[in-house]
């Protein structure tokens, strides 16, 4: 018997606005968020270039076949499948599978393992945490290497344990040069194959719009599913001259969520604290975003006009939804977070603009008051600032 849909599913993210930066499989993510009630702003940061435009893949495939590698490292399921498809189209599929089948194959995660086995091949080892660094650790360990210290970055590796070994590594559009250097330093004769490349998509105005929305605090969270997309996101902000504003907004007002630690790395390097699921899967990312927003970012406060509920970009008072402009929402949230304490004019003015005058602040507060059931909900404290009227215990 089919299970009936959860009636609460469509409201879990109601009032929240989520930015989606992925291109591949973006529709799955967008539909899942929208089913939960979120408003989604989609701007693909990078897309995958058609393999037919990259003849280097075939050159590297021929080199792989000719070299008869001792070891093969597979980093992504998509890359493995696409590599085999390109080889098949060029009449090299059987020769490539023979060459790879004669080697010891290592995979970065369960999905890569699935692609390898679907091709009729067998792997001998899998990364413990689905990162390339741990996968290289495993390869070096199996080859007789001895890692000192943490073993995460390979520092302290003694000996050239891959001396004379031919190693082919399937890359995934984002080259981790540190791991390639570790293999070369261990003596490997390294061949790299990149079955797909990241390129900027058409329609750059969409990405600019997403970046502007983040800078203005008009999103609750931005999701990322690849490290190259994070780098391109930041690079575009630099080109637009808004990188400092973007980082400030991401630190203070807009959360970031990454599908795994590799994707999160450039966010962490920028001083951010992204949400990262324990399992590096799209479904886990969707659940994490839903839990963080619906369980942790819905706030309520008792006032003389009824219960005020803030949910993402929306506000309701006494159960009635209100339409408030973005600047007004920023002001109201600052007053709300103060819980009835006075918020200084200087603090509120900075939310209006970096150079807001007293007059601009007063006008913004007046517009906010006009959107509320009662203008008296926001009180003026002469020569100090403003406060929200709340019920005292």
VMD Tcl script that draws the C-alpha trace (Angstrom):
set ca {
  {0.00 0.00 0.00}
  {1.44 3.37 -1.01}
  {2.36 5.66 1.85}
  {0.37 8.88 1.98}
  {2.42 12.07 1.66}
  {3.36 13.92 4.84}
  {1.00 16.93 5.07}
  {3.69 18.90 6.91}
  {6.30 18.37 4.18}
  {5.05 21.26 2.04}
  {5.34 23.76 4.90}
  {8.66 22.80 6.50}
  {10.58 25.42 4.51}
  {7.74 27.87 3.95}
  {9.08 31.41 4.19}
  {12.68 30.42 3.47}
  {14.63 31.34 0.35}
  {17.44 29.06 -0.81}
  {20.12 29.73 -3.40}
  {21.15 26.79 -5.61}
  {24.45 27.05 -7.49}
  {24.73 23.59 -9.06}
  {24.16 22.76 -12.71}
  {24.25 18.98 -12.88}
  {21.33 17.40 -10.97}
  {20.15 20.85 -9.95}
  {16.56 20.01 -10.80}
  {16.49 17.22 -8.22}
  {17.68 19.62 -5.54}
  {15.33 22.43 -6.59}
  {12.27 20.17 -6.71}
  {13.05 18.68 -3.28}
  {13.37 22.13 -1.72}
  {10.23 23.44 -3.42}
  {8.23 20.40 -2.27}
  {9.11 21.48 1.25}
  {7.80 24.98 0.62}
  {11.06 26.86 -0.02}
  {11.45 29.60 -2.60}
  {14.49 28.73 -4.72}
  {16.79 31.09 -6.58}
  {18.83 29.10 -9.11}
  {21.99 30.39 -10.77}
  {24.35 27.66 -12.04}
  {27.91 28.77 -11.38}
  {29.65 26.18 -13.55}
  {28.56 23.63 -16.10}
  {30.30 20.62 -17.61}
  {31.85 21.17 -21.03}
  {30.88 18.66 -23.73}
  {33.50 15.94 -23.97}
  {33.43 16.16 -27.75}
  {35.18 19.52 -27.43}
  {38.10 18.01 -25.49}
  {40.24 15.77 -27.69}
  {42.76 15.51 -24.87}
  {40.54 12.86 -23.26}
  {41.09 10.55 -26.23}
  {44.83 11.24 -26.25}
  {45.01 10.35 -22.54}
  {42.89 7.24 -23.17}
  {45.30 6.02 -25.87}
  {48.22 6.71 -23.53}
  {46.49 4.73 -20.77}
  {45.95 1.76 -23.09}
  {49.54 1.84 -24.31}
  {51.04 2.17 -20.83}
  {49.14 -0.76 -19.28}
  {48.89 0.88 -15.82}
  {49.72 -0.94 -12.62}
  {47.27 1.14 -10.61}
  {44.06 3.00 -11.51}
  {42.48 5.65 -9.28}
  {38.81 6.49 -9.94}
  {37.48 9.61 -8.20}
  {33.88 9.97 -9.47}
  {31.17 7.73 -10.87}
  {30.19 10.33 -13.45}
  {33.78 10.71 -14.62}
  {34.26 6.95 -14.92}
  {31.06 6.48 -16.91}
  {31.83 9.39 -19.19}
  {35.38 8.20 -19.80}
  {34.10 4.80 -20.90}
  {31.43 6.42 -23.10}
  {34.00 8.59 -24.88}
  {36.29 5.59 -25.35}
  {33.42 3.50 -26.74}
  {32.46 6.24 -29.20}
  {36.04 6.29 -30.49}
  {36.27 2.50 -30.77}
  {38.63 2.27 -27.79}
  {36.20 0.94 -25.19}
  {37.28 -2.70 -25.11}
  {40.99 -1.85 -25.12}
  {40.49 0.61 -22.26}
  {38.57 -1.91 -20.17}
  {41.27 -4.53 -20.77}
  {43.97 -2.12 -19.66}
  {42.09 -1.02 -16.54}
  {41.03 -4.57 -15.72}
  {44.66 -5.64 -15.56}
  {45.44 -2.95 -12.99}
  {44.67 -2.60 -9.29}
  {41.70 -0.20 -9.12}
  {41.09 2.15 -6.17}
  {37.87 4.17 -5.85}
  {36.98 7.32 -3.90}
  {33.51 6.30 -2.72}
  {30.52 3.96 -3.13}
  {29.23 5.70 -6.26}
  {32.62 5.43 -7.97}
  {32.76 1.78 -6.92}
  {29.32 1.25 -8.46}
  {30.45 2.73 -11.78}
  {33.57 0.56 -11.81}
  {31.63 -2.62 -11.12}
  {28.91 -1.70 -13.62}
  {31.68 -1.71 -16.22}
  {32.57 -5.28 -15.27}
  {35.69 -4.25 -13.37}
  {36.69 -4.91 -9.75}
  {38.25 -2.52 -7.27}
  {40.68 -3.44 -4.50}
  {40.21 -0.49 -2.16}
  {37.92 2.41 -1.28}
  {38.56 5.72 0.51}
  {37.34 5.72 4.11}
  {35.81 9.20 3.89}
  {35.25 9.77 0.16}
  {38.11 12.27 -0.14}
  {40.97 12.12 -2.62}
  {43.48 12.66 0.18}
  {42.40 9.53 2.04}
  {42.29 7.60 -1.23}
  {45.92 8.51 -1.93}
  {46.75 7.54 1.66}
  {45.31 4.10 0.94}
  {47.22 3.71 -2.32}
  {50.51 4.64 -0.67}
  {49.83 2.43 2.33}
  {49.05 -0.56 0.16}
  {52.18 0.10 -1.85}
  {54.25 -0.22 1.31}
  {54.40 3.43 2.30}
  {54.59 4.46 5.92}
  {52.74 7.68 6.85}
  {53.76 9.63 9.91}
  {51.65 12.08 11.86}
  {47.99 12.42 10.98}
  {48.31 10.90 7.53}
  {45.77 13.36 6.19}
  {48.11 15.43 4.07}
  {50.78 12.82 3.52}
  {53.56 14.79 5.25}
  {56.32 12.53 6.47}
  {56.01 9.97 3.67}
  {59.24 7.95 3.58}
  {60.55 6.29 0.45}
  {59.45 6.19 -3.16}
  {57.00 3.34 -2.71}
  {55.57 3.76 -6.24}
  {58.94 3.85 -7.97}
  {58.52 2.55 -11.52}
  {54.77 2.03 -11.12}
  {52.47 3.35 -13.83}
  {49.45 5.03 -12.24}
  {46.43 6.45 -14.10}
  {44.13 8.79 -12.20}
  {40.68 9.88 -13.38}
  {40.20 13.49 -12.33}
  {36.87 15.19 -11.75}
  {37.05 18.63 -13.28}
  {38.81 20.10 -10.25}
  {42.46 19.14 -9.95}
  {43.76 18.48 -6.44}
  {47.40 19.14 -7.27}
  {48.58 18.31 -3.76}
  {47.47 14.70 -4.20}
  {49.00 14.47 -7.67}
  {52.30 15.71 -6.24}
  {52.14 13.09 -3.49}
  {51.86 10.33 -6.08}
  {54.70 11.76 -8.16}
  {56.88 12.25 -5.07}
  {56.33 8.57 -4.28}
  {57.85 7.72 -7.69}
  {54.69 7.10 -9.73}
  {54.72 7.50 -13.51}
  {51.44 9.39 -13.47}
  {48.85 9.71 -16.23}
  {45.81 11.88 -15.57}
  {42.52 11.73 -17.45}
  {39.87 14.44 -17.14}
  {36.64 13.16 -18.74}
  {34.83 16.43 -18.05}
  {35.79 20.04 -17.48}
  {34.05 22.85 -15.64}
  {33.23 25.97 -17.67}
  {31.19 29.10 -17.03}
  {27.58 28.71 -18.25}
  {25.72 31.19 -20.38}
  {23.54 33.77 -18.66}
  {26.01 35.37 -16.26}
  {23.31 37.83 -15.20}
  {21.64 35.06 -13.17}
  {24.78 34.52 -11.15}
  {25.19 38.25 -10.65}
  {21.61 38.38 -9.39}
  {22.29 35.57 -6.91}
  {25.41 37.28 -5.60}
  {23.52 40.56 -5.20}
  {20.75 38.74 -3.32}
  {23.32 37.31 -0.90}
  {24.92 40.72 -0.38}
  {21.51 42.22 0.42}
  {20.68 39.39 2.85}
  {17.73 38.25 0.74}
  {18.55 34.53 1.04}
  {18.66 32.23 4.04}
  {21.22 29.75 2.70}
  {23.24 29.08 -0.45}
  {23.97 25.46 -1.40}
  {27.08 24.16 -3.16}
  {27.76 20.71 -4.61}
  {31.30 21.17 -5.97}
  {34.46 22.98 -4.87}
  {35.01 24.52 -8.34}
  {31.59 26.15 -8.06}
  {32.59 27.79 -4.77}
  {35.80 29.10 -6.33}
  {33.91 30.43 -9.36}
  {31.28 32.00 -7.08}
  {33.96 33.90 -5.18}
  {35.84 34.78 -8.38}
  {32.70 36.32 -9.90}
  {32.15 38.35 -6.73}
  {35.71 39.67 -7.06}
  {35.05 40.59 -10.70}
  {31.90 42.48 -9.64}
  {33.80 44.28 -6.90}
  {31.52 42.97 -4.13}
  {33.62 40.19 -2.58}
  {34.02 41.92 0.83}
  {30.25 42.54 1.02}
  {29.55 38.96 -0.03}
  {31.80 37.47 2.66}
  {30.34 39.77 5.31}
  {26.81 38.69 4.37}
  {27.79 34.99 4.39}
  {29.33 35.38 7.83}
  {26.50 37.35 9.38}
  {23.21 36.79 7.58}
  {23.25 34.07 4.90}
  {24.30 30.49 5.70}
  {26.21 28.20 3.35}
  {25.68 24.46 2.89}
  {28.06 22.07 1.12}
  {27.47 18.47 0.05}
  {30.76 17.30 1.58}
  {34.12 18.38 3.06}
  {35.84 18.72 -0.30}
  {33.17 21.16 -1.47}
  {33.26 22.91 1.92}
  {37.04 23.43 1.89}
  {37.10 26.76 -0.03}
  {34.22 28.03 2.13}
  {36.14 27.19 5.30}
  {39.27 28.82 3.82}
  {37.23 32.02 3.43}
  {36.42 32.01 7.14}
  {32.91 30.60 6.81}
  {31.27 27.76 8.75}
  {29.24 25.81 6.18}
  {26.67 23.18 7.05}
  {28.02 19.78 5.93}
  {26.05 16.50 6.21}
  {27.62 13.39 7.73}
  {26.86 11.48 4.54}
  {28.07 13.22 1.42}
  {24.91 12.76 -0.63}
  {22.31 15.05 -2.16}
  {19.56 13.58 0.02}
  {21.59 14.20 3.17}
  {22.23 17.79 2.09}
  {18.50 18.38 1.56}
  {17.69 16.95 5.00}
  {20.40 19.04 6.66}
  {19.17 22.27 5.08}
  {15.58 21.42 6.02}
  {16.49 20.61 9.62}
  {18.66 23.69 10.13}
  {16.08 26.08 8.71}
  {12.84 24.59 10.02}
  {14.07 23.59 13.47}
  {16.64 26.26 14.28}
  {15.72 29.37 12.36}
  {12.07 29.86 13.24}
  {11.66 32.27 16.18}
  {8.63 33.53 18.12}
  {8.08 36.40 20.53}
  {5.04 37.54 22.53}
  {3.97 41.14 21.90}
  {0.87 43.23 22.72}
  {-0.26 42.61 19.12}
  {0.04 38.84 19.42}
  {2.76 36.29 18.77}
  {5.34 37.44 16.25}
  {6.85 34.59 14.22}
  {9.91 35.09 12.04}
  {10.43 32.36 9.47}
  {13.15 33.08 6.97}
  {12.14 35.99 4.77}
  {8.61 36.13 6.18}
  {6.89 37.49 9.26}
  {3.52 36.75 10.82}
  {1.83 38.55 13.72}
  {-1.04 36.83 15.50}
  {-1.17 34.29 12.66}
  {-1.45 36.89 9.90}
  {1.34 37.04 7.30}
  {2.77 40.46 6.56}
  {4.52 41.77 3.47}
  {7.65 43.64 4.56}
  {10.38 45.01 2.29}
  {13.89 43.50 2.67}
  {15.32 46.53 4.47}
  {12.34 46.59 6.81}
  {12.86 42.89 7.59}
  {16.48 43.54 8.49}
  {15.45 46.34 10.86}
  {12.64 44.30 12.40}
  {14.86 41.25 12.90}
  {17.45 43.39 14.71}
  {14.74 44.70 17.03}
  {13.26 41.21 17.40}
  {16.64 39.69 18.30}
  {17.10 42.36 20.98}
  {13.96 41.01 22.69}
  {12.66 44.39 23.79}
  {16.02 46.01 24.54}
  {16.96 49.25 22.83}
  {18.89 48.96 19.56}
  {21.02 52.01 18.87}
  {20.42 54.27 15.91}
  {23.97 53.63 14.73}
  {23.42 49.86 14.62}
  {20.14 50.18 12.75}
  {21.50 52.80 10.35}
  {24.21 50.39 9.20}
  {21.46 47.96 8.15}
  {19.89 50.61 5.93}
  {23.17 51.34 4.12}
  {26.83 51.86 4.86}
  {26.35 55.63 4.70}
  {22.75 55.96 5.86}
  {21.78 59.31 7.35}
  {19.51 59.80 10.36}
  {16.79 60.89 7.98}
  {17.15 57.70 5.90}
  {16.89 55.58 9.03}
  {13.79 57.43 10.24}
  {12.15 57.00 6.84}
  {12.96 53.27 6.81}
  {11.50 52.83 10.31}
  {8.35 54.74 9.30}
  {7.88 52.46 6.28}
  {8.32 49.43 8.54}
  {5.77 50.76 11.01}
  {3.24 51.27 8.23}
  {3.49 47.56 7.35}
  {2.71 46.46 10.92}
  {-0.74 46.04 12.52}
  {0.15 48.86 14.92}
  {2.86 51.48 14.50}
  {3.23 51.47 18.30}
  {4.81 48.02 18.11}
  {8.10 49.83 17.46}
  {8.86 52.46 20.10}
  {11.22 55.40 19.73}
  {13.67 55.87 22.59}
  {14.73 59.51 22.33}
  {18.42 60.09 21.58}
  {19.11 56.36 21.86}
  {17.33 54.30 19.21}
  {14.33 52.02 18.88}
  {12.87 49.02 20.69}
  {10.21 46.39 20.04}
  {7.30 46.31 22.47}
  {7.18 42.82 23.97}
  {5.13 41.23 26.71}
  {7.00 41.05 29.98}
  {6.68 37.92 32.13}
}
mol new
graphics top color blue
foreach p $ca { graphics top sphere $p radius 0.5 }
foreach p [lrange $ca 0 end-1] q [lrange $ca 1 end] { graphics top cylinder $p $q radius 0.2 }
display resetview
